[in-house]
């Protein structure tokens, strides 16, 4: 078996999230079907992803891995051979290397997949690499416009319009109180057996050149709906409906608060997944599989936005 790393992006608008679901169009389902078709596999291969995004959430820097039989890549040799010159002898010319095979795979995926999902790069994964468990951090961005007349219609699929002016300083003051390792149960949809303890490494707002507010959110991992719930709480501070202290007070109670409204999915984008050096990948994956508890802090199993 050979493990491949895939770097990809997608517009989440028309997908029912990342995870494969019967009868629904999902990112995982589309890529798995494309790989199975291109490599002529009896069954589509199973992808493992760094961040399982919800319906409507986008990704620019998503990472996945897939385990394939070594012989599966030979199918790409046959396709490359069809472009050989008519006068070439059978077997003539240099043997097709792994890099060339994988470059062919990227091109083929570009021809098979719909334009709203793209695999930018495929490579043989380093030893010990696991797209999900080897990750050190995930970086999301959430984009909001508070322009009085509404946001740019050409960016309506990636920028949420908020119909009240937002105070950047107040939002950042509230965000700073949420940093660090906490039980984020108040901002997560509880799932049976899943921990809600996370290390929030960065949460800061800035206005870009077009006046759009962009929240950069970085953590070791995120529990379900965590980023959008945090954004919803901070928007309530930014428009004056809640005091700066309120999100931290909600966090401390560690129970889901009905006052926290989850922000719309389409403003959220997975921008980057960070990994350690190659020699540390296996150790990181092993550490991440250990379950966190409130009394013994380790590294969390992943259950993402």
C-alpha positions as CSV (number, residue, x, y, z in Angstrom):
1,X,0.0,0.0,0.0
2,X,1.1,3.6,-0.7
3,X,-0.2,6.6,1.3
4,X,-0.8,9.7,-0.7
5,X,-1.3,13.2,0.6
6,X,-3.8,15.4,-1.2
7,X,-3.9,19.2,-0.8
8,X,-7.3,20.6,-2.0
9,X,-9.8,23.4,-1.9
10,X,-13.6,23.7,-2.5
11,X,-16.5,26.1,-2.6
12,X,-18.8,24.5,0.0
13,X,-22.0,26.2,-1.2
14,X,-23.4,23.2,-3.1
15,X,-22.0,20.5,-0.9
16,X,-23.7,18.8,2.1
17,X,-20.4,19.1,4.0
18,X,-17.2,17.0,3.7
19,X,-18.3,13.6,5.0
20,X,-19.8,11.0,2.7
21,X,-23.6,10.7,3.0
22,X,-25.9,8.5,1.1
23,X,-27.9,10.4,-1.5
24,X,-26.1,13.7,-0.9
25,X,-23.4,15.5,-2.7
26,X,-20.3,15.8,-0.5
27,X,-16.7,16.7,-1.0
28,X,-15.5,13.3,0.2
29,X,-17.9,11.4,-1.9
30,X,-17.0,13.4,-5.1
31,X,-13.2,12.9,-4.7
32,X,-13.5,9.2,-3.7
33,X,-15.6,8.5,-6.7
34,X,-13.2,10.4,-9.0
35,X,-10.2,8.5,-7.7
36,X,-12.0,5.2,-8.1
37,X,-13.0,6.0,-11.7
38,X,-9.5,7.3,-12.7
39,X,-7.6,4.4,-11.1
40,X,-10.3,1.8,-12.1
41,X,-10.6,0.5,-8.6
42,X,-13.3,-2.1,-7.7
43,X,-14.5,0.2,-4.9
44,X,-13.8,3.9,-4.3
45,X,-10.9,4.4,-1.8
46,X,-11.6,6.0,1.6
47,X,-10.2,9.4,2.3
48,X,-9.1,10.7,5.8
49,X,-9.3,14.4,6.2
50,X,-7.8,17.1,8.5
51,X,-11.0,19.0,9.0
52,X,-14.5,17.7,8.5
53,X,-16.3,20.8,7.4
54,X,-20.1,21.3,7.6
55,X,-22.5,22.0,4.8
56,X,-21.8,25.4,3.2
57,X,-18.3,25.8,4.8
58,X,-15.4,26.4,2.3
59,X,-11.8,25.3,2.3
60,X,-8.7,26.7,0.7
61,X,-6.1,24.7,2.5
62,X,-7.7,21.3,3.2
63,X,-5.5,18.2,3.5
64,X,-6.5,14.6,3.2
65,X,-4.7,11.2,2.8
66,X,-5.7,8.0,1.0
67,X,-4.1,4.5,1.1
68,X,-3.9,2.8,-2.3
69,X,-2.5,-0.5,-3.6
70,X,0.8,0.3,-5.2
71,X,-0.4,-1.3,-8.4
72,X,-3.3,1.2,-8.7
73,X,-1.0,3.9,-9.9
74,X,0.1,1.7,-12.8
75,X,-3.3,2.6,-14.4
76,X,-1.8,6.1,-14.9
77,X,1.1,4.6,-16.9
78,X,-1.3,3.1,-19.4
79,X,-3.0,6.5,-19.8
80,X,0.3,8.2,-20.3
81,X,1.3,5.5,-22.8
82,X,-1.6,6.5,-25.0
83,X,0.1,9.8,-25.7
84,X,3.3,8.1,-26.9
85,X,4.4,8.6,-30.6
86,X,3.0,6.0,-33.1
87,X,6.6,5.0,-34.1
88,X,7.6,4.2,-30.5
89,X,8.4,0.6,-29.8
90,X,6.3,-1.0,-27.0
91,X,8.0,-0.3,-23.7
92,X,10.3,2.2,-25.4
93,X,11.2,5.5,-23.6
94,X,11.9,6.1,-19.9
95,X,9.9,4.4,-17.2
96,X,7.2,6.6,-15.7
97,X,8.3,7.8,-12.3
98,X,6.1,8.3,-9.2
99,X,6.2,12.1,-9.5
100,X,5.0,11.9,-13.2
101,X,2.3,9.5,-12.2
102,X,1.0,11.8,-9.5
103,X,1.1,14.8,-11.8
104,X,-1.0,12.9,-14.2
105,X,-3.4,12.0,-11.4
106,X,-3.8,15.7,-10.5
107,X,-4.5,16.5,-14.2
108,X,-7.0,13.7,-14.4
109,X,-8.8,14.8,-11.3
110,X,-9.1,18.3,-12.7
111,X,-10.9,16.9,-15.7
112,X,-13.3,14.6,-13.8
113,X,-14.2,16.8,-10.8
114,X,-16.7,19.7,-11.0
115,X,-15.2,23.2,-10.8
116,X,-16.2,23.8,-7.2
117,X,-13.7,21.3,-5.9
118,X,-10.0,21.1,-6.9
119,X,-7.1,18.9,-5.8
120,X,-4.0,21.1,-6.2
121,X,-1.3,18.7,-5.3
122,X,-0.8,14.9,-4.7
123,X,2.4,13.5,-3.2
124,X,3.6,10.4,-1.5
125,X,3.1,11.0,2.2
126,X,6.0,11.1,4.6
127,X,6.3,8.1,6.9
128,X,4.0,8.4,9.9
129,X,1.8,11.0,8.2
130,X,-1.9,11.1,9.1
131,X,-3.9,14.0,7.7
132,X,-6.2,14.0,10.7
133,X,-4.0,13.1,13.7
134,X,-0.6,14.4,12.7
135,X,-1.9,18.0,12.4
136,X,-0.6,20.6,14.9
137,X,-3.2,23.2,14.1
138,X,-6.1,24.3,11.9
139,X,-6.5,27.9,10.8
140,X,-9.9,29.1,9.8
141,X,-11.0,32.5,8.6
142,X,-14.5,34.0,9.0
143,X,-15.6,36.9,6.8
144,X,-18.3,39.5,7.7
145,X,-19.3,42.7,6.1
146,X,-21.1,45.4,8.1
147,X,-21.4,47.8,5.1
148,X,-24.7,49.8,5.6
149,X,-26.2,48.8,2.3
150,X,-25.1,45.2,2.3
151,X,-22.0,43.3,1.2
152,X,-20.4,42.9,-2.2
153,X,-22.8,40.8,-4.3
154,X,-19.9,39.1,-6.0
155,X,-18.6,37.8,-2.7
156,X,-22.0,36.8,-1.3
157,X,-21.0,33.1,-1.1
158,X,-18.1,33.7,1.2
159,X,-18.9,36.9,3.1
160,X,-21.8,37.2,5.6
161,X,-23.6,40.5,5.9
162,X,-24.3,41.8,9.4
163,X,-26.9,44.5,9.4
164,X,-25.4,46.5,12.3
165,X,-22.1,48.3,12.6
166,X,-19.4,46.3,14.4
167,X,-16.8,47.6,16.8
168,X,-13.5,45.9,16.1
169,X,-11.8,46.8,19.3
170,X,-14.6,45.4,21.5
171,X,-14.7,42.1,19.5
172,X,-10.9,41.7,19.9
173,X,-11.1,42.5,23.6
174,X,-13.7,39.8,24.1
175,X,-11.8,37.4,21.9
176,X,-8.6,37.8,23.9
177,X,-10.4,36.4,27.0
178,X,-11.2,33.1,25.2
179,X,-7.6,32.2,24.3
180,X,-5.9,29.2,25.8
181,X,-6.9,25.7,26.7
182,X,-10.5,25.4,28.0
183,X,-13.6,23.3,27.9
184,X,-15.5,24.9,25.0
185,X,-18.7,22.9,25.7
186,X,-20.7,26.2,25.7
187,X,-19.7,26.8,22.0
188,X,-19.9,23.2,20.7
189,X,-22.7,20.9,19.6
190,X,-22.2,18.0,22.0
191,X,-21.5,14.6,20.4
192,X,-21.5,11.4,22.4
193,X,-18.0,10.3,23.5
194,X,-16.3,13.4,22.1
195,X,-14.3,15.8,24.2
196,X,-14.9,19.6,24.0
197,X,-11.6,20.6,25.5
198,X,-9.5,22.5,23.0
199,X,-6.6,24.9,22.9
200,X,-7.6,28.1,21.2
201,X,-4.3,29.5,20.0
202,X,-5.5,32.6,18.1
203,X,-8.7,34.5,17.7
204,X,-8.4,38.0,16.3
205,X,-10.4,40.3,14.0
206,X,-9.1,42.7,11.4
207,X,-10.6,44.7,8.5
208,X,-9.2,44.0,5.1
209,X,-8.7,46.6,2.3
210,X,-12.3,46.3,1.3
211,X,-13.6,46.9,4.8
212,X,-14.6,43.2,5.3
213,X,-14.0,42.0,8.9
214,X,-11.9,38.8,8.9
215,X,-11.6,36.7,12.0
216,X,-8.5,34.5,12.1
217,X,-9.1,31.4,14.3
218,X,-6.4,28.9,15.1
219,X,-6.6,25.9,17.4
220,X,-5.2,22.4,17.8
221,X,-8.6,21.2,16.7
222,X,-12.2,22.4,16.8
223,X,-15.3,20.7,18.0
224,X,-18.5,20.7,16.0
225,X,-19.8,24.3,15.2
226,X,-17.2,25.8,17.6
227,X,-15.8,28.5,15.2
228,X,-19.2,29.7,14.1
229,X,-20.5,29.8,17.7
230,X,-17.5,31.8,18.8
231,X,-18.1,34.2,15.9
232,X,-21.8,34.5,16.7
233,X,-20.9,35.5,20.3
234,X,-18.3,38.0,19.2
235,X,-20.7,39.6,16.7
236,X,-23.2,40.2,19.6
237,X,-20.4,42.1,21.4
238,X,-19.4,44.0,18.3
239,X,-22.8,45.4,17.6
240,X,-23.4,46.3,21.3
241,X,-26.0,43.7,22.2
242,X,-23.7,42.0,24.7
243,X,-20.8,43.4,27.0
244,X,-17.2,42.5,26.3
245,X,-17.1,40.1,29.3
246,X,-20.1,38.0,28.1
247,X,-18.4,35.4,25.9
248,X,-15.8,34.5,28.6
249,X,-18.7,34.2,31.1
250,X,-20.5,31.8,28.8
251,X,-17.2,29.8,28.4
252,X,-16.8,29.5,32.1
253,X,-20.2,27.9,32.6
254,X,-19.2,25.2,30.1
255,X,-22.8,24.4,29.1
256,X,-24.5,25.3,25.8
257,X,-26.0,28.9,26.1
258,X,-29.2,29.7,24.2
259,X,-27.9,33.2,23.8
260,X,-25.1,32.1,21.6
261,X,-26.2,32.1,17.9
262,X,-24.2,30.0,15.5
263,X,-23.0,32.3,12.6
264,X,-23.9,31.2,9.0
265,X,-21.8,28.6,7.4
266,X,-20.8,30.4,4.2
267,X,-18.6,32.9,6.0
268,X,-16.2,30.2,7.2
269,X,-13.2,28.9,5.3
270,X,-10.5,26.4,6.3
271,X,-7.4,28.3,5.2
272,X,-4.5,26.1,6.5
273,X,-3.6,22.9,8.3
274,X,-0.2,22.9,10.0
275,X,2.0,19.8,10.5
276,X,5.3,19.1,12.4
277,X,8.6,18.2,10.6
278,X,8.5,14.8,8.9
279,X,10.4,13.0,11.7
280,X,7.8,14.1,14.2
281,X,4.6,13.1,12.3
282,X,4.2,9.6,13.8
283,X,4.7,10.8,17.3
284,X,2.2,13.6,16.9
285,X,-0.4,11.2,15.5
286,X,0.1,8.9,18.4
287,X,-0.2,11.7,20.9
288,X,-3.3,13.2,19.3
289,X,-5.2,9.9,19.6
290,X,-5.1,10.1,23.3
291,X,-8.4,11.4,24.6
292,X,-8.5,14.6,26.7
293,X,-10.5,14.8,29.9
294,X,-11.0,17.7,32.2
295,X,-8.8,16.0,34.8
296,X,-6.0,14.7,32.6
297,X,-5.0,16.9,29.7
298,X,-3.6,15.2,26.7
299,X,-4.2,15.7,23.0
300,X,-7.7,15.6,21.6
301,X,-9.2,13.3,19.0
302,X,-10.4,15.4,16.1
303,X,-14.0,16.4,15.6
304,X,-14.0,19.5,13.4
305,X,-16.1,22.4,12.3
